[in-house]
Amino acid sequence: LVAAATQLARLPWGRVSYTCRLHRCLRAPPPHAMADEPAEDDEAPAVDEDAPPEPTPHEPFSFKLMRDLQIQHLNNGMRHNDYLRYRHSCTKRLRKLYVFLKYKNSKKPQKKVHLPSDFSDMRWLMIPLVSAERAWSYGMQLKADNAIAATFSNKARRQSIRRFVKAAKWATVLESLSEAHAGRRTQLEAEAYAAFITAFLLVEREKWAEALEKILHCRKVSTLLSIASSAEESAFLSKRSEELIPLLRECKYHLEQQFDPDDPDGNSASAKKASKPRPTVSGLSYRGQDLATPSDEATSKLRRCLQLAGEVQAGEEGATASTATKYKTVSAELKAIIMGIHEDMVKAWPAENMEDWRKAEAFAREVSMTMRIERNAAMLWKRLRKLEQLDEVVSEQAREVCQPEASMRLCDMMKADLNGLLELPDTNDGISAALTAYVAVVVNCRCLFLALCYMSLGKGLEAAALLDMLHARAGEVALEGPLPDPLARLHVLFDQVQQGMPRRVSCWRCRGLADICGGALPGGGAAAPPPAAAAGPPSAA
């Protein structure tokens, strides 16, 4: 057999297959040997090569979708509505994601690589997001170009609608992937984004009823996320929600529905219809009304807020070092409680008691902002008391004592917190008037410290102008009685600051005018008559 095989190996190439078969037969073991040896594959389970891989377990991704969109819009021309530049940036970004994740289509035209349903890298969620943004920006670019063109082009309109369709498909893919791999907050952000893109598409197709439903849903989710977000993310979400108001007005116009500018979503009418008695919590009130809590856990958190607020109180002398440390600890704990309430709100969506969650979150924020304002007001009062011991602010020692620049920053933070209290829900006219008076006191203090900064730099005329204006309006601020708790803690501090403000402004105004006169007359003697040839006013340098 070996000799026969050797001879067959010398045959032409067309008969090599017979040689290979003969060699396999020679290498195979005899039949009796195969029957006697146990099979190794009998115990091993069968493996299906075509079966999909098992999902890789991972923690839900915490992907801040709206924050990423805000950064990309600000950095790539969207603040000027430059859709072409933004579309090019999305293309470059998408290419980088393809290369990094090795997501490339095959060179064969009949084979297309799809997005994987199982992955452990959060950047896979960026592909549908950036693809949707690129398609949406292209559609908006075509729509804007068609609006300013000499003649309206139906072809460009159809092309823009096709881009919006593609953007809506990618947004739907992002929403489905977020439900499988992301946390609850990311799921809500993807849901709001998909509703936002779909609303644009439905309005372009003139499907008013469906578009109105998507717009209202997007605004509801965006409102929830803006409440349970930081200040920057909340501003971006509010802006995205306001972009839908013209579309909302257009949909209601074509559906012959009334549009209220003060209440575009119609929440007031729906709230009156769905008003039901809610359980109240004894001992907790918000803006003078009993506070309804959505859960026992939220009740315990709100009670903890009041407990922390009662543990610290500023004295008449202002904020000392130990008091400032206590305020810092309390602020950190209040911030953690508010973040916990935000997480509970996101988990509870959609629920019937979302209004109760909104008021509970507003109660916690009111306590937190009140504590920050009280701390800053106590520090400001301490510096105002030190200011009474000074006669000038030009020397370095005097500037270290009064610290006008740091005091101005305190005033800016207090003004921001007071405006935040004004924006909280259920703010009536009495609370609004009292908080507005507090803002006026803070603005006057900032004007005083700004004048002191000018005086320390030798700019006497600018300081005199500010002090003259402040002297005319310092006594016009009228503080009303104390507000309901916890805002009642602020009345004593602002009353102390306002009572001494006219006297304080008058003293520094006189000192500033004296400095100006002393600079104009060196040596402090009588002024010599000006020469007859001199024309114009004397120099005030």
JOJONOR-V235818 format. One record per pair of residues at least 24 apart in sequence whose ideal C-beta (glycine too) atoms are under 10 Angstrom apart, sorted by sequence separation. I is the first residue (numbers start at 1). GAP is how many residues later the second one is. If there is no record, write none. Layout:
i;gap
I;GAP
I;GAP
This chain:
i;gap
1;24
2;24
103;24
138;24
139;24
140;24
170;24
171;24
194;24
195;24
241;24
308;24
340;24
341;24
379;24
383;24
414;24
415;24
418;24
474;24
477;24
516;24
1;25
101;25
138;25
139;25
171;25
172;25
192;25
193;25
195;25
196;25
219;25
305;25
308;25
309;25
339;25
414;25
417;25
444;25
445;25
477;25
516;25
97;26
100;26
101;26
137;26
138;26
139;26
168;26
171;26
172;26
191;26
192;26
195;26
196;26
215;26
218;26
219;26
307;26
308;26
338;26
380;26
416;26
444;26
447;26
448;26
475;26
476;26
96;27
97;27
135;27
136;27
139;27
140;27
167;27
168;27
170;27
171;27
191;27
192;27
195;27
337;27
338;27
379;27
380;27
383;27
414;27
415;27
443;27
447;27
474;27
475;27
135;28
136;28
138;28
139;28
168;28
169;28
192;28
193;28
216;28
305;28
379;28
414;28
415;28
474;28
475;28
97;29
98;29
134;29
135;29
138;29
167;29
168;29
169;29
192;29
193;29
215;29
218;29
219;29
304;29
305;29
308;29
335;29
338;29
413;29
414;29
444;29
445;29
473;29
474;29
96;30
97;30
135;30
136;30
137;30
167;30
168;30
171;30
191;30
192;30
214;30
215;30
218;30
304;30
334;30
337;30
338;30
380;30
411;30
412;30
415;30
443;30
444;30
474;30
475;30
135;31
136;31
166;31
167;31
168;31
190;31
192;31
334;31
337;31
376;31
379;31
380;31
411;31
414;31
415;31
444;31
470;31
471;31
474;31
94;32
97;32
134;32
135;32
136;32
165;32
168;32
169;32
189;32
192;32
215;32
216;32
305;32
410;32
411;32
414;32
444;32
470;32
473;32
474;32
93;33
94;33
97;33
134;33
135;33
164;33
165;33
167;33
168;33
188;33
189;33
192;33
211;33
214;33
215;33
304;33
305;33
334;33
335;33
376;33
377;33
411;33
440;33
441;33
444;33
472;33
93;34
96;34
97;34
132;34
133;34
135;34
136;34
164;34
167;34
168;34
188;34
191;34
334;34
376;34
377;34
380;34
411;34
412;34
440;34
443;34
470;34
471;34
94;35
95;35
131;35
132;35
135;35
136;35
166;35
212;35
215;35
216;35
301;35
302;35
333;35
334;35
375;35
376;35
379;35
410;35
411;35
470;35
471;35
474;35
93;36
94;36
131;36
132;36
134;36
135;36
164;36
165;36
188;36
189;36
211;36
212;36
215;36
301;36
305;36
334;36
376;36
410;36
411;36
440;36
441;36
469;36
470;36
93;37
94;37
132;37
133;37
164;37
188;37
211;37
214;37
215;37
300;37
301;37
330;37
331;37
334;37
376;37
377;37
408;37
409;37
411;37
440;37
468;37
471;37
92;38
131;38
132;38
133;38
163;38
164;38
212;38
213;38
330;38
334;38
375;38
376;38
407;38
408;38
411;38
439;38
440;38
441;38
467;38
470;38
471;38
90;39
91;39
94;39
131;39
132;39
161;39
164;39
165;39
208;39
211;39
212;39
298;39
301;39
302;39
375;39
376;39
407;39
408;39
410;39
411;39
438;39
440;39
466;39
467;39
470;39
471;39
90;40
91;40
93;40
94;40
130;40
131;40
132;40
160;40
161;40
164;40
165;40
185;40
188;40
189;40
211;40
212;40
301;40
331;40
373;40
374;40
408;40
409;40
437;40
467;40
89;41
90;41
93;41
128;41
129;41
132;41
163;41
164;41
203;41
210;41
330;41
331;41
372;41
373;41
376;41
407;41
408;41
436;41
437;41
438;41
467;41
468;41
90;42
128;42
129;42
131;42
132;42
208;42
209;42
212;42
223;42
298;42
330;42
372;42
373;42
404;42
407;42
408;42
437;42
467;42
90;43
91;43
127;43
128;43
131;43
161;43
185;43
200;43
203;43
208;43
211;43
212;43
297;43
298;43
301;43
373;43
374;43
406;43
407;43
437;43
466;43
467;43
89;44
90;44
128;44
129;44
130;44
160;44
161;44
185;44
189;44
196;44
199;44
200;44
203;44
206;44
207;44
208;44
211;44
223;44
297;44
327;44
331;44
372;44
373;44
404;44
405;44
408;44
467;44
468;44
89;45
90;45
128;45
129;45
192;45
196;45
199;45
202;45
203;45
206;45
208;45
209;45
212;45
219;45
220;45
327;45
330;45
369;45
372;45
373;45
404;45
405;45
407;45
408;45
433;45
434;45
438;45
463;45
464;45
467;45
468;45
87;46
88;46
90;46
91;46
127;46
128;46
158;46
208;46
209;46
219;46
298;46
371;46
403;46
404;46
407;46
433;46
434;46
463;46
466;46
467;46
86;47
87;47
90;47
91;47
127;47
128;47
157;47
193;47
196;47
200;47
203;47
208;47
220;47
294;47
297;47
298;47
327;47
328;47
369;47
370;47
373;47
402;47
404;47
405;47
433;47
434;47
465;47
86;48
87;48
89;48
90;48
125;48
126;48
128;48
129;48
189;48
192;48
196;48
199;48
203;48
206;48
208;48
216;48
219;48
327;48
369;48
372;48
373;48
404;48
405;48
434;48
435;48
463;48
464;48
87;49
88;49
125;49
128;49
129;49
192;49
195;49
199;49
202;49
208;49
215;49
216;49
295;49
326;49
327;49
368;49
369;49
403;49
404;49
431;49
434;49
438;49
463;49
464;49
86;50
87;50
127;50
128;50
215;50
216;50
294;50
298;50
369;50
402;50
404;50
430;50
462;50
463;50
86;51
87;51
203;51
216;51
294;51
324;51
327;51
369;51
370;51
402;51
404;51
405;51
430;51
461;51
464;51
85;52
86;52
87;52
125;52
199;52
323;52
327;52
368;52
369;52
404;52
431;52
435;52
438;52
441;52
442;52
445;52
460;52
463;52
464;52
83;53
84;53
87;53
124;53
125;53
295;53
399;53
430;53
431;53
434;53
438;53
441;53
444;53
445;53
448;53
455;53
460;53
463;53
83;54
84;54
86;54
87;54
294;54
324;54
366;54
398;54
399;54
402;54
430;54
440;54
441;54
444;54
451;54
460;54
78;55
82;55
83;55
86;55
305;55
319;55
323;55
324;55
365;55
366;55
369;55
435;55
438;55
442;55
460;55
461;55
83;56
84;56
85;56
125;56
319;56
323;56
365;56
393;56
431;56
434;56
438;56
441;56
445;56
448;56
452;56
455;56
460;56
68;57
72;57
76;57
83;57
84;57
124;57
125;57
143;57
294;57
306;57
319;57
399;57
434;57
437;57
441;57
444;57
448;57
451;57
455;57
458;57
460;57
61;58
68;58
72;58
83;58
115;58
119;58
139;58
294;58
295;58
298;58
302;58
305;58
306;58
309;58
319;58
320;58
324;58
365;58
366;58
393;58
398;58
440;58
444;58
447;58
451;58
454;58
460;58
61;59
63;59
78;59
81;59
82;59
83;59
117;59
122;59
294;59
298;59
301;59
302;59
305;59
308;59
309;59
312;59
318;59
319;59
320;59
362;59
365;59
393;59
438;59
445;59
460;59
58;60
61;60
62;60
63;60
65;60
69;60
73;60
77;60
81;60
83;60
84;60
117;60
121;60
122;60
133;60
136;60
140;60
293;60
294;60
304;60
305;60
308;60
314;60
318;60
319;60
392;60
393;60
396;60
434;60
438;60
441;60
444;60
448;60
452;60
455;60
460;60
58;61
59;61
61;61
65;61
68;61
72;61
76;61
83;61
84;61
116;61
119;61
120;61
125;61
129;61
132;61
136;61
139;61
143;61
292;61
294;61
295;61
299;61
302;61
305;61
306;61
309;61
313;61
314;61
317;61
318;61
319;61
362;61
363;61
377;61
380;61
384;61
387;61
393;61
394;61
395;61
437;61
444;61
448;61
451;61
458;61
55;62
56;62
58;62
61;62
63;62
68;62
78;62
83;62
115;62
118;62
119;62
128;62
132;62
135;62
139;62
294;62
295;62
298;62
301;62
302;62
305;62
309;62
312;62
316;62
318;62
319;62
320;62
362;62
373;62
380;62
383;62
387;62
390;62
393;62
394;62
421;62
53;63
55;63
56;63
57;63
58;63
61;63
63;63
81;63
117;63
118;63
292;63
293;63
294;63
298;63
301;63
304;63
305;63
308;63
312;63
314;63
315;63
318;63
319;63
361;63
362;63
392;63
393;63
394;63
52;64
53;64
54;64
55;64
56;64
58;64
61;64
65;64
69;64
73;64
117;64
122;64
129;64
133;64
136;64
292;64
293;64
294;64
314;64
317;64
318;64
319;64
361;64
362;64
377;64
381;64
384;64
392;64
393;64
394;64
52;65
53;65
55;65
68;65
125;65
132;65
136;65
139;65
291;65
292;65
294;65
295;65
298;65
302;65
309;65
313;65
314;65
316;65
317;65
318;65
359;65
362;65
373;65
377;65
380;65
384;65
387;65
52;66
63;66
293;66
294;66
298;66
305;66
315;66
318;66
359;66
376;66
380;66
383;66
421;66
292;67
293;67
314;67
315;67
318;67
358;67
359;67
291;68
292;68
314;68
317;68
318;68
358;68
377;68
291;69
316;69
373;69
380;69
421;69
289;70
293;70
355;70
393;70
291;71
287;72
291;72
418;72
286;73
279;74
286;74
278;75
287;75
87;76
276;76
284;76
286;76
287;76
414;76
418;76
464;76
276;77
278;77
279;77
286;77
274;78
278;78
285;78
286;78
281;79
284;79
287;79
461;79
275;80
286;80
414;80
460;80
461;80
274;81
278;81
460;81
271;84
267;88
65;109
230;109
228;110
228;111
385;111
230;112
374;112
377;112
381;112
384;112
388;112
65;113
228;113
229;113
370;113
377;113
380;113
381;113
384;113
387;113
227;114
228;114
373;114
380;114
63;115
227;115
228;115
370;115
371;115
374;115
377;115
378;115
381;115
385;115
388;115
393;115
61;116
228;116
370;116
373;116
374;116
377;116
381;116
384;116
388;116
391;116
61;117
65;117
225;117
228;117
229;117
369;117
370;117
373;117
376;117
377;117
380;117
384;117
387;117
60;118
63;118
224;118
227;118
228;118
367;118
368;118
369;118
370;118
371;118
374;118
378;118
390;118
393;118
63;119
66;119
227;119
366;119
367;119
370;119
374;119
377;119
381;119
388;119
392;119
60;120
61;120
62;120
63;120
65;120
66;120
69;120
225;120
366;120
367;120
370;120
373;120
377;120
384;120
387;120
391;120
60;121
61;121
62;121
64;121
65;121
68;121
224;121
225;121
228;121
366;121
373;121
387;121
390;121
394;121
59;122
60;122
61;122
62;122
63;122
64;122
65;122
66;122
67;122
224;122
367;122
58;123
60;123
62;123
63;123
65;123
66;123
363;123
392;123
59;124
60;124
62;124
63;124
65;124
66;124
69;124
224;124
225;124
55;125
60;125
61;125
64;125
65;125
224;125
55;126
60;126
63;126
66;126
224;126
60;127
63;127
65;127
66;127
227;127
65;128
221;128
220;129
221;129
228;129
220;130
224;130
227;130
228;130
223;131
227;131
217;133
224;133
228;133
220;134
224;134
227;134
223;135
227;135
287;137
289;137
227;138
286;138
287;138
288;138
286;139
287;139
289;139
286;140
287;140
288;140
287;141
288;142
287;143
288;143
287;144
66;156
185;157
189;157
185;158
188;158
191;158
66;159
184;159
187;159
65;160
66;160
183;160
185;160
186;160
71;161
185;161
188;161
67;162
70;162
74;162
184;162
185;162
187;162
188;162
66;163
67;163
70;163
73;163
183;163
184;163
183;164
184;164
185;164
64;165
67;165
70;165
71;165
184;165
64;166
66;166
67;166
70;166
73;166
66;167
69;167
70;167
73;167
66;168
69;168
64;169
67;169
70;169
66;170
67;170
70;170
66;171
69;171
66;174
314;175
318;175
309;176
310;176
313;176
316;176
309;177
316;177
314;178
318;178
306;179
310;179
314;179
306;180
309;180
316;180
305;181
231;185
231;189
288;195
289;195
287;196
288;196
287;197
288;197
227;198
286;198
285;199
286;199
285;200
287;200
